[in-house]
């Protein structure tokens, strides 16, 4: 996967390095949306989610200078993502 246009979203009253979300330009005909949950430690959160029955659909991947994300599927088949900021944003 090559570079993609990606923009971080923060509320006007958000603290420094407090990301509220992100947007990216579709590149491969994606449909729908994927909820991302901000976590302090993605490795611990991945372990907890899988212990609670989630399955990893896409393992932890780095977004250079932004952080890390992983995509999971809950026991009902709903996809969601975990995101940990690198603190360099």
Secondary structure as GFF3:
##gff-version 3
##sequence-region A 1 89
A	DSSP	beta_strand	6	9	.	.	.	ID=ss1
A	DSSP	beta_strand	21	24	.	.	.	ID=ss2
A	DSSP	beta_strand	36	38	.	.	.	ID=ss3
A	DSSP	alpha_helix	42	51	.	.	.	ID=ss4
A	DSSP	beta_strand	55	63	.	.	.	ID=ss5
A	DSSP	beta_strand	67	73	.	.	.	ID=ss6
A	DSSP	beta_strand	79	85	.	.	.	ID=ss7
###
